[in-house]
Amino acid sequence: MPDITDALFEDRHGVVIAIEVTAGAKTSAFPAGYNEWRKMIGCRVSAQAVEGKANRAVIALVAQSLDVPPASVSILSGSTASQKRILVTGMTKNELLGRLSPLVE
């Protein structure tokens, strides 16, 4: 299992996750691997990157994968790019790591 801690950053409101999104994928998955060079966790969504559909799908998928309400997940930066910073409020880095680690390939 790769060490994904470099993709997680403490924030005063929660934890920021660095993700790399593939929109229009056959299946949705989070986490979908780890890019050690970019220090980003992969995220695949079947929604197309049109009119914010992929961003909404990313928020829903991350929330579902981490078992948190969608209102706790927001996009801090990268709303029009494939590389994004996602904020998960109400969690510590260790809590988030505990939920993500079993899911990372």
N, CA, C and O atoms as a Tinker XYZ file with bonds, in Angstrom:
   420  protein
     1  N      0.832000   -1.174000    0.000000    73     2
     2  CA     0.000000    0.000000    0.000000    64     1     3
     3  C      0.889000    1.254000    0.000000    63     2     4     5
     4  O      1.821000    1.352000    0.798000    81     3
     5  N      0.602000    2.205000   -0.888000    73     3     6
     6  CA     1.410000    3.419000   -0.930000    64     5     7
     7  C      1.150000    4.316000    0.279000    63     6     8     9
     8  O      0.096000    4.245000    0.911000    81     7
     9  N      2.117000    5.147000    0.580000    73     7    10
    10  CA     1.979000    6.102000    1.677000    64     9    11
    11  C      1.287000    7.350000    1.125000    63    10    12    13
    12  O      1.896000    8.127000    0.390000    81    11
    13  N      0.025000    7.537000    1.478000    73    11    14
    14  CA    -0.771000    8.631000    0.922000    64    13    15
    15  C     -0.756000    9.884000    1.793000    63    14    16    17
    16  O     -1.460000   10.848000    1.492000    81    15
    17  N      0.028000    9.886000    2.860000    73    15    18
    18  CA     0.009000   11.025000    3.785000    64    17    19
    19  C      0.445000   12.322000    3.113000    63    18    20    21
    20  O      0.038000   13.397000    3.554000    81    19
    21  N      1.258000   12.257000    2.064000    73    19    22
    22  CA     1.701000   13.468000    1.379000    64    21    23
    23  C      0.570000   14.139000    0.603000    63    22    24    25
    24  O      0.730000   15.277000    0.162000    81    23
    25  N     -0.555000   13.474000    0.425000    73    23    26
    26  CA    -1.700000   14.047000   -0.279000    64    25    27
    27  C     -2.719000   14.641000    0.691000    63    26    28    29
    28  O     -3.757000   15.147000    0.264000    81    27
    29  N     -2.435000   14.584000    1.980000    73    27    30
    30  CA    -3.362000   15.072000    3.003000    64    29    31
    31  C     -2.723000   16.213000    3.777000    63    30    32    33
    32  O     -1.558000   16.134000    4.166000    81    31
    33  N     -3.491000   17.274000    3.999000    73    31    34
    34  CA    -2.969000   18.455000    4.673000    64    33    35
    35  C     -3.950000   18.917000    5.753000    63    34    36    37
    36  O     -5.145000   19.053000    5.493000    81    35
    37  N     -3.446000   19.155000    6.954000    73    35    38
    38  CA    -4.284000   19.677000    8.039000    64    37    39
    39  C     -4.724000   21.090000    7.686000    63    38    40    41
    40  O     -3.966000   21.860000    7.095000    81    39
    41  N     -5.943000   21.419000    8.049000    73    39    42
    42  CA    -6.508000   22.748000    7.852000    64    41    43
    43  C     -7.260000   23.093000    9.120000    63    42    44    45
    44  O     -7.672000   22.190000    9.848000    81    43
    45  N     -7.449000   24.361000    9.406000    73    43    46
    46  CA    -8.147000   24.712000   10.652000    64    45    47
    47  C     -9.599000   24.249000   10.653000    63    46    48    49
    48  O    -10.221000   24.153000   11.710000    81    47
    49  N    -10.144000   23.962000    9.461000    73    47    50
    50  CA   -11.525000   23.500000    9.358000    64    49    51
    51  C    -11.644000   21.989000    9.196000    63    50    52    53
    52  O    -12.736000   21.437000    9.334000    81    51
    53  N    -10.538000   21.315000    8.905000    73    51    54
    54  CA   -10.568000   19.872000    8.668000    64    53    55
    55  C     -9.299000   19.412000    7.971000    63    54    56    57
    56  O     -8.188000   19.736000    8.392000    81    55
    57  N     -9.483000   18.644000    6.892000    73    55    58
    58  CA    -8.350000   18.095000    6.145000    64    57    59
    59  C     -8.540000   18.380000    4.665000    63    58    60    61
    60  O     -9.640000   18.249000    4.127000    81    59
    61  N     -7.446000   18.773000    4.014000    73    59    62
    62  CA    -7.456000   18.997000    2.571000    64    61    63
    63  C     -6.841000   17.775000    1.905000    63    62    64    65
    64  O     -5.784000   17.296000    2.316000    81    63
    65  N     -7.518000   17.274000    0.867000    73    63    66
    66  CA    -7.040000   16.118000    0.103000    64    65    67
    67  C     -6.673000   16.595000   -1.295000    63    66    68    69
    68  O     -7.467000   17.265000   -1.956000    81    67
    69  N     -5.475000   16.252000   -1.743000    73    67    70
    70  CA    -5.059000   16.542000   -3.114000    64    69    71
    71  C     -5.510000   15.364000   -3.979000    63    70    72    73
    72  O     -5.090000   14.227000   -3.763000    81    71
    73  N     -6.371000   15.650000   -4.962000    73    71    74
    74  CA    -6.868000   14.577000   -5.818000    64    73    75
    75  C     -6.658000   14.914000   -7.282000    63    74    76    77
    76  O     -6.541000   16.078000   -7.665000    81    75
    77  N     -6.613000   13.871000   -8.083000    73    75    78
    78  CA    -6.511000   13.987000   -9.534000    64    77    79
    79  C     -7.723000   13.269000  -10.114000    63    78    80    81
    80  O     -7.878000   12.058000   -9.950000    81    79
    81  N     -8.583000   14.026000  -10.796000    73    79    82
    82  CA    -9.879000   13.517000  -11.243000    64    81    83
    83  C     -9.840000   13.111000  -12.707000    63    82    84    85
    84  O     -9.290000   13.819000  -13.550000    81    83
    85  N    -10.430000   11.964000  -12.990000    73    83    86
    86  CA   -10.694000   11.531000  -14.355000    64    85    87
    87  C    -12.202000   11.547000  -14.532000    63    86    88    89
    88  O    -12.911000   10.723000  -13.954000    81    87
    89  N    -12.692000   12.489000  -15.334000    73    87    90
    90  CA   -14.125000   12.596000  -15.592000    64    89    91
    91  C    -14.484000   11.734000  -16.803000    63    90    92    93
    92  O    -13.645000   11.502000  -17.673000    81    91
    93  N    -15.709000   11.271000  -16.857000    73    91    94
    94  CA   -16.164000   10.455000  -17.977000    64    93    95
    95  C    -15.635000    9.035000  -17.956000    63    94    96    97
    96  O    -15.574000    8.382000  -18.997000    81    95
    97  N    -15.251000    8.547000  -16.785000    73    95    98
    98  CA   -14.729000    7.184000  -16.652000    64    97    99
    99  C    -15.879000    6.178000  -16.749000    63    98   100   101
   100  O    -17.043000    6.528000  -16.556000    81    99
   101  N    -15.534000    4.925000  -17.052000    73    99   102
   102  CA   -16.563000    3.878000  -17.121000    64   101   103
   103  C    -17.210000    3.648000  -15.770000    63   102   104   105
   104  O    -18.424000    3.472000  -15.675000    81   103
   105  N    -16.394000    3.651000  -14.724000    73   103   106
   106  CA   -16.903000    3.450000  -13.374000    64   105   107
   107  C    -16.349000    4.534000  -12.458000    63   106   108   109
   108  O    -15.275000    5.083000  -12.703000    81   107
   109  N    -17.087000    4.828000  -11.416000    73   107   110
   110  CA   -16.639000    5.807000  -10.432000    64   109   111
   111  C    -15.887000    5.098000   -9.312000    63   110   112   113
   112  O    -16.272000    4.008000   -8.889000    81   111
   113  N    -14.810000    5.723000   -8.833000    73   111   114
   114  CA   -14.025000    5.139000   -7.749000    64   113   115
   115  C    -13.230000    6.217000   -7.028000    63   114   116   117
   116  O    -12.625000    7.091000   -7.650000    81   115
   117  N    -13.246000    6.136000   -5.709000    73   115   118
   118  CA   -12.380000    6.964000   -4.873000    64   117   119
   119  C    -12.066000    6.183000   -3.612000    63   118   120   121
   120  O    -12.985000    5.730000   -2.931000    81   119
   121  N    -10.815000    6.015000   -3.286000    73   119   122
   122  CA    -9.649000    6.403000   -4.049000    64   121   123
   123  C     -9.420000    5.465000   -5.225000    63   122   124   125
   124  O     -9.776000    4.288000   -5.180000    81   123
   125  N     -8.826000    6.002000   -6.264000    73   123   126
   126  CA    -8.530000    5.220000   -7.466000    64   125   127
   127  C     -7.023000    5.263000   -7.693000    63   126   128   129
   128  O     -6.550000    5.789000   -8.701000    81   127
   129  N     -6.283000    4.708000   -6.752000    73   127   130
   130  CA    -4.828000    4.695000   -6.847000    64   129   131
   131  C     -4.202000    5.945000   -6.256000    63   130   132   133
   132  O     -4.884000    6.817000   -5.718000    81   131
   133  N     -2.881000    6.005000   -6.371000    73   131   134
   134  CA    -2.118000    7.119000   -5.824000    64   133   135
   135  C     -0.983000    7.448000   -6.768000    63   134   136   137
   136  O     -0.215000    6.563000   -7.146000    81   135
   137  N     -0.864000    8.706000   -7.154000    73   135   138
   138  CA     0.219000    9.170000   -8.012000    64   137   139
   139  C      1.342000    9.669000   -7.099000    63   138   140   141
   140  O      1.269000   10.777000   -6.568000    81   139
   141  N      2.367000    8.855000   -6.922000    73   139   142
   142  CA     3.453000    9.196000   -6.004000    64   141   143
   143  C      4.248000   10.397000   -6.476000    63   142   144   145
   144  O      4.766000   11.152000   -5.653000    81   143
   145  N      4.359000   10.592000   -7.786000    73   143   146
   146  CA     5.116000   11.713000   -8.330000    64   145   147
   147  C      4.409000   13.033000   -8.041000    63   146   148   149
   148  O      5.040000   14.000000   -7.614000    81   147
   149  N      3.101000   13.071000   -8.272000    73   147   150
   150  CA     2.323000   14.295000   -8.025000    64   149   151
   151  C      1.807000   14.399000   -6.600000    63   150   152   153
   152  O      1.325000   15.453000   -6.187000    81   151
   153  N      1.907000   13.301000   -5.842000    73   151   154
   154  CA     1.401000   13.239000   -4.464000    64   153   155
   155  C     -0.100000   13.550000   -4.442000    63   154   156   157
   156  O     -0.569000   14.395000   -3.680000    81   155
   157  N     -0.837000   12.836000   -5.308000    73   155   158
   158  CA    -2.278000   13.030000   -5.418000    64   157   159
   159  C     -2.988000   11.681000   -5.446000    63   158   160   161
   160  O     -2.493000   10.704000   -6.008000    81   159
   161  N     -4.159000   11.658000   -4.822000    73   159   162
   162  CA    -4.992000   10.460000   -4.809000    64   161   163
   163  C     -5.914000   10.519000   -6.021000    63   162   164   165
   164  O     -6.500000   11.561000   -6.312000    81   163
   165  N     -6.039000    9.408000   -6.719000    73   163   166
   166  CA    -6.881000    9.350000   -7.906000    64   165   167
   167  C     -8.358000    9.298000   -7.565000    63   166   168   169
   168  O     -8.763000    8.771000   -6.529000    81   167
   169  N     -9.153000    9.861000   -8.468000    73   167   170
   170  CA   -10.606000    9.858000   -8.321000    64   169   171
   171  C    -11.195000    9.742000   -9.721000    63   170   172   173
   172  O    -10.901000   10.561000  -10.591000    81   171
   173  N    -12.030000    8.723000   -9.939000    73   171   174
   174  CA   -12.692000    8.551000  -11.234000    64   173   175
   175  C    -14.189000    8.736000  -11.054000    63   174   176   177
   176  O    -14.794000    8.162000  -10.149000    81   175
   177  N    -14.782000    9.549000  -11.931000    73   175   178
   178  CA   -16.235000    9.730000  -11.909000    64   177   179
   179  C    -16.773000    9.514000  -13.316000    63   178   180   181
   180  O    -16.123000    9.865000  -14.301000    81   179
   181  N    -17.952000    8.940000  -13.401000    73   179   182
   182  CA   -18.549000    8.687000  -14.712000    64   181   183
   183  C    -19.164000    9.944000  -15.309000    63   182   184   185
   184  O    -19.385000   10.006000  -16.518000    81   183
   185  N    -19.442000   10.939000  -14.488000    73   183   186
   186  CA   -20.020000   12.196000  -14.979000    64   185   187
   187  C    -19.017000   12.929000  -15.866000    63   186   188   189
   188  O    -17.809000   12.884000  -15.637000    81   187
   189  N    -19.543000   13.597000  -16.870000    73   187   190
   190  CA   -18.704000   14.398000  -17.763000    64   189   191
   191  C    -18.360000   15.729000  -17.100000    63   190   192   193
   192  O    -19.086000   16.205000  -16.227000    81   191
   193  N    -17.251000   16.321000  -17.521000    73   191   194
   194  CA   -16.816000   17.613000  -16.995000    64   193   195
   195  C    -17.537000   18.735000  -17.739000    63   194   196   197
   196  O    -16.913000   19.540000  -18.431000    81   195
   197  N    -18.861000   18.775000  -17.583000    73   195   198
   198  CA   -19.702000   19.769000  -18.246000    64   197   199
   199  C    -20.642000   20.371000  -17.203000    63   198   200   201
   200  O    -21.314000   19.643000  -16.472000    81   199
   201  N    -20.685000   21.689000  -17.140000    73   199   202
   202  CA   -21.612000   22.398000  -16.259000    64   201   203
   203  C    -21.527000   21.956000  -14.798000    63   202   204   205
   204  O    -22.543000   21.934000  -14.104000    81   203
   205  N    -20.341000   21.609000  -14.328000    73   203   206
   206  CA   -20.145000   21.250000  -12.932000    64   205   207
   207  C    -20.592000   19.853000  -12.547000    63   206   208   209
   208  O    -20.566000   19.499000  -11.368000    81   207
   209  N    -21.005000   19.047000  -13.533000    73   207   210
   210  CA   -21.491000   17.697000  -13.215000    64   209   211
   211  C    -20.398000   16.844000  -12.581000    63   210   212   213
   212  O    -20.658000   16.138000  -11.606000    81   211
   213  N    -19.191000   16.896000  -13.115000    73   211   214
   214  CA   -18.096000   16.086000  -12.566000    64   213   215
   215  C    -17.754000   16.548000  -11.153000    63   214   216   217
   216  O    -17.498000   15.716000  -10.283000    81   215
   217  N    -17.746000   17.853000  -10.910000    73   215   218
   218  CA   -17.455000   18.358000   -9.560000    64   217   219
   219  C    -18.483000   17.885000   -8.558000    63   218   220   221
   220  O    -18.123000   17.482000   -7.452000    81   219
   221  N    -19.750000   17.924000   -8.914000    73   219   222
   222  CA   -20.799000   17.440000   -8.011000    64   221   223
   223  C    -20.637000   15.941000   -7.763000    63   222   224   225
   224  O    -20.849000   15.464000   -6.648000    81   223
   225  N    -20.262000   15.207000   -8.801000    73   223   226
   226  CA   -20.042000   13.765000   -8.645000    64   225   227
   227  C    -18.843000   13.484000   -7.743000    63   226   228   229
   228  O    -18.874000   12.546000   -6.947000    81   227
   229  N    -17.793000   14.285000   -7.861000    73   227   230
   230  CA   -16.608000   14.121000   -7.010000    64   229   231
   231  C    -16.993000   14.333000   -5.549000    63   230   232   233
   232  O    -16.625000   13.534000   -4.688000    81   231
   233  N    -17.727000   15.398000   -5.265000    73   231   234
   234  CA   -18.138000   15.692000   -3.891000    64   233   235
   235  C    -18.983000   14.549000   -3.328000    63   234   236   237
   236  O    -18.762000   14.109000   -2.200000    81   235
   237  N    -19.936000   14.075000   -4.104000    73   235   238
   238  CA   -20.795000   12.980000   -3.647000    64   237   239
   239  C    -19.992000   11.702000   -3.415000    63   238   240   241
   240  O    -20.208000   11.007000   -2.422000    81   239
   241  N    -19.075000   11.390000   -4.319000    73   239   242
   242  CA   -18.287000   10.162000   -4.212000    64   241   243
   243  C    -17.325000   10.210000   -3.025000    63   242   244   245
   244  O    -17.203000    9.231000   -2.288000    81   243
   245  N    -16.648000   11.329000   -2.838000    73   243   246
   246  CA   -15.728000   11.464000   -1.702000    64   245   247
   247  C    -16.502000   11.351000   -0.397000    63   246   248   249
   248  O    -16.066000   10.665000    0.528000    81   247
   249  N    -17.649000   12.020000   -0.318000    73   247   250
   250  CA   -18.468000   11.954000    0.892000    64   249   251
   251  C    -18.914000   10.521000    1.174000    63   250   252   253
   252  O    -18.850000   10.061000    2.314000    81   251
   253  N    -19.359000    9.825000    0.147000    73   251   254
   254  CA   -19.803000    8.442000    0.321000    64   253   255
   255  C    -18.644000    7.548000    0.754000    63   254   256   257
   256  O    -18.800000    6.730000    1.660000    81   255
   257  N    -17.496000    7.695000    0.120000    73   255   258
   258  CA   -16.335000    6.857000    0.437000    64   257   259
   259  C    -15.842000    7.070000    1.861000    63   258   260   261
   260  O    -15.385000    6.129000    2.511000    81   259
   261  N    -15.932000    8.313000    2.350000    73   259   262
   262  CA   -15.453000    8.630000    3.693000    64   261   263
   263  C    -16.547000    8.530000    4.745000    63   262   264   265
   264  O    -16.290000    8.712000    5.935000    81   263
   265  N    -17.778000    8.239000    4.303000    73   263   266
   266  CA   -18.923000    8.118000    5.194000    64   265   267
   267  C    -19.159000    9.417000    5.980000    63   266   268   269
   268  O    -19.320000    9.415000    7.201000    81   267
   269  N    -19.173000   10.527000    5.225000    73   267   270
   270  CA   -19.489000   11.839000    5.793000    64   269   271
   271  C    -20.599000   12.468000    4.955000    63   270   272   273
   272  O    -20.801000   12.056000    3.812000    81   271
   273  N    -21.320000   13.445000    5.484000    73   271   274
   274  CA   -22.359000   14.102000    4.686000    64   273   275
   275  C    -21.725000   14.915000    3.543000    63   274   276   277
   276  O    -20.641000   15.472000    3.717000    81   275
   277  N    -22.381000   14.988000    2.391000    73   275   278
   278  CA   -21.844000   15.779000    1.277000    64   277   279
   279  C    -21.590000   17.237000    1.649000    63   278   280   281
   280  O    -20.720000   17.874000    1.055000    81   279
   281  N    -22.322000   17.777000    2.610000    73   279   282
   282  CA   -22.104000   19.160000    3.040000    64   281   283
   283  C    -20.739000   19.354000    3.708000    63   282   284   285
   284  O    -20.275000   20.486000    3.843000    81   283
   285  N    -20.097000   18.261000    4.123000    73   283   286
   286  CA   -18.776000   18.328000    4.757000    64   285   287
   287  C    -17.643000   18.338000    3.746000    63   286   288   289
   288  O    -16.479000   18.481000    4.122000    81   287
   289  N    -17.968000   18.189000    2.467000    73   287   290
   290  CA   -16.950000   18.107000    1.409000    64   289   291
   291  C    -17.124000   19.278000    0.459000    63   290   292   293
   292  O    -18.229000   19.550000   -0.009000    81   291
   293  N    -16.022000   19.975000    0.173000    73   291   294
   294  CA   -16.082000   21.090000   -0.776000    64   293   295
   295  C    -14.786000   21.160000   -1.568000    63   294   296   297
   296  O    -13.744000   20.671000   -1.131000    81   295
   297  N    -14.870000   21.774000   -2.733000    73   295   298
   298  CA   -13.699000   21.957000   -3.589000    64   297   299
   299  C    -13.081000   23.311000   -3.256000    63   298   300   301
   300  O    -13.712000   24.352000   -3.434000    81   299
   301  N    -11.837000   23.285000   -2.771000    73   299   302
   302  CA   -11.132000   24.525000   -2.435000    64   301   303
   303  C    -10.519000   25.168000   -3.666000    63   302   304   305
   304  O    -10.587000   26.384000   -3.841000    81   303
   305  N     -9.917000   24.342000   -4.521000    73   303   306
   306  CA    -9.283000   24.864000   -5.729000    64   305   307
   307  C     -9.304000   23.801000   -6.812000    63   306   308   309
   308  O     -9.380000   22.605000   -6.532000    81   307
   309  N     -9.236000   24.256000   -8.046000    73   307   310
   310  CA    -9.202000   23.339000   -9.173000    64   309   311
   311  C    -10.563000   22.977000   -9.718000    63   310   312   313
   312  O    -10.721000   21.918000  -10.326000    81   311
   313  N    -11.554000   23.833000   -9.515000    73   311   314
   314  CA   -12.910000   23.486000   -9.960000    64   313   315
   315  C    -13.009000   23.313000  -11.473000    63   314   316   317
   316  O    -13.925000   22.646000  -11.953000    81   315
   317  N    -12.079000   23.901000  -12.234000    73   315   318
   318  CA   -12.100000   23.726000  -13.691000    64   317   319
   319  C    -10.915000   22.903000  -14.183000    63   318   320   321
   320  O    -10.650000   22.849000  -15.384000    81   319
   321  N    -10.206000   22.265000  -13.263000    73   319   322
   322  CA    -9.021000   21.475000  -13.616000    64   321   323
   323  C     -9.174000   20.049000  -13.118000    63   322   324   325
   324  O    -10.053000   19.751000  -12.309000    81   323
   325  N     -8.317000   19.178000  -13.605000    73   323   326
   326  CA    -8.372000   17.787000  -13.140000    64   325   327
   327  C     -7.697000   17.625000  -11.779000    63   326   328   329
   328  O     -8.032000   16.702000  -11.036000    81   327
   329  N     -6.766000   18.493000  -11.444000    73   327   330
   330  CA    -6.110000   18.445000  -10.140000    64   329   331
   331  C     -6.860000   19.381000   -9.199000    63   330   332   333
   332  O     -6.986000   20.576000   -9.469000    81   331
   333  N     -7.350000   18.834000   -8.104000    73   331   334
   334  CA    -8.194000   19.585000   -7.185000    64   333   335
   335  C     -7.713000   19.448000   -5.749000    63   334   336   337
   336  O     -7.010000   18.501000   -5.398000    81   335
   337  N     -8.098000   20.397000   -4.944000    73   335   338
   338  CA    -7.907000   20.346000   -3.495000    64   337   339
   339  C     -9.302000   20.301000   -2.887000    63   338   340   341
   340  O    -10.109000   21.211000   -3.077000    81   339
   341  N     -9.570000   19.228000   -2.155000    73   339   342
   342  CA   -10.875000   18.989000   -1.557000    64   341   343
   343  C    -10.761000   19.166000   -0.042000    63   342   344   345
   344  O     -9.854000   18.615000    0.583000    81   343
   345  N    -11.671000   19.928000    0.542000    73   343   346
   346  CA   -11.702000   20.102000    1.993000    64   345   347
   347  C    -12.777000   19.206000    2.587000    63   346   348   349
   348  O    -13.929000   19.222000    2.154000    81   347
   349  N    -12.382000   18.422000    3.588000    73   347   350
   350  CA   -13.322000   17.604000    4.347000    64   349   351
   351  C    -13.335000   18.188000    5.759000    63   350   352   353
   352  O    -12.345000   18.098000    6.486000    81   351
   353  N    -14.463000   18.785000    6.140000    73   351   354
   354  CA   -14.548000   19.440000    7.443000    64   353   355
   355  C    -14.906000   18.442000    8.541000    63   354   356   357
   356  O    -15.516000   17.401000    8.297000    81   355
   357  N    -14.503000   18.800000    9.753000    73   355   358
   358  CA   -14.880000   18.005000   10.919000    64   357   359
   359  C    -14.089000   16.740000   11.125000    63   358   360   361
   360  O    -14.501000   15.879000   11.902000    81   359
   361  N    -12.950000   16.599000   10.445000    73   359   362
   362  CA   -12.105000   15.406000   10.611000    64   361   363
   363  C    -10.663000   15.837000   10.812000    63   362   364   365
   364  O    -10.250000   16.903000   10.355000    81   363
   365  N     -9.904000   14.999000   11.501000    73   363   366
   366  CA    -8.470000   15.213000   11.603000    64   365   367
   367  C     -7.784000   14.416000   10.502000    63   366   368   369
   368  O     -8.390000   13.552000    9.869000    81   367
   369  N     -6.528000   14.719000   10.288000    73   367   370
   370  CA    -5.752000   14.001000    9.273000    64   369   371
   371  C     -5.688000   12.506000    9.602000    63   370   372   373
   372  O     -5.805000   11.667000    8.708000    81   371
   373  N     -5.505000   12.180000   10.869000    73   371   374
   374  CA    -5.417000   10.769000   11.265000    64   373   375
   375  C     -6.739000   10.039000   11.063000    63   374   376   377
   376  O     -6.744000    8.884000   10.639000    81   375
   377  N     -7.864000   10.698000   11.362000    73   375   378
   378  CA    -9.169000   10.081000   11.133000    64   377   379
   379  C     -9.390000    9.819000    9.647000    63   378   380   381
   380  O     -9.840000    8.742000    9.256000    81   379
   381  N     -9.070000   10.809000    8.830000    73   379   382
   382  CA    -9.258000   10.656000    7.393000    64   381   383
   383  C     -8.341000    9.564000    6.847000    63   382   384   385
   384  O     -8.757000    8.752000    6.020000    81   383
   385  N     -7.114000    9.551000    7.306000    73   383   386
   386  CA    -6.163000    8.529000    6.875000    64   385   387
   387  C     -6.658000    7.141000    7.254000    63   386   388   389
   388  O     -6.508000    6.193000    6.483000    81   387
   389  N     -7.245000    7.021000    8.435000    73   387   390
   390  CA    -7.794000    5.742000    8.870000    64   389   391
   391  C     -8.921000    5.255000    7.984000    63   390   392   393
   392  O     -9.076000    4.051000    7.776000    81   391
   393  N     -9.715000    6.186000    7.456000    73   391   394
   394  CA   -10.812000    5.790000    6.566000    64   393   395
   395  C    -10.335000    5.518000    5.151000    63   394   396   397
   396  O    -10.894000    4.668000    4.457000    81   395
   397  N     -9.296000    6.241000    4.715000    73   395   398
   398  CA    -8.805000    6.066000    3.342000    64   397   399
   399  C     -7.866000    4.877000    3.173000    63   398   400   401
   400  O     -7.933000    4.175000    2.164000    81   399
   401  N     -7.002000    4.648000    4.141000    73   399   402
   402  CA    -5.963000    3.623000    4.004000    64   401   403
   403  C     -6.477000    2.258000    3.573000    63   402   404   405
   404  O     -5.872000    1.651000    2.689000    81   403
   405  N     -7.565000    1.737000    4.152000    73   403   406
   406  CA    -8.036000    0.415000    3.715000    64   405   407
   407  C     -8.543000    0.420000    2.274000    63   406   408   409
   408  O     -8.640000   -0.638000    1.652000    81   407
   409  N     -8.869000    1.600000    1.733000    73   407   410
   410  CA    -9.441000    1.679000    0.391000    64   409   411
   411  C     -8.394000    1.856000   -0.705000    63   410   412   413
   412  O     -8.674000    1.579000   -1.871000    81   411
   413  N     -7.190000    2.314000   -0.350000    73   411   414
   414  CA    -6.141000    2.592000   -1.332000    64   413   415
   415  C     -5.538000    1.291000   -1.816000    63   414   416   417
   416  O     -5.231000    0.390000   -1.036000    81   415
   417  N     -5.380000    1.219000   -3.126000    73   415   418
   418  CA    -4.810000    0.009000   -3.751000    64   417   419
   419  C     -3.306000    0.027000   -3.682000    63   418   420
   420  O     -2.655000   -0.906000   -4.154000    81   419
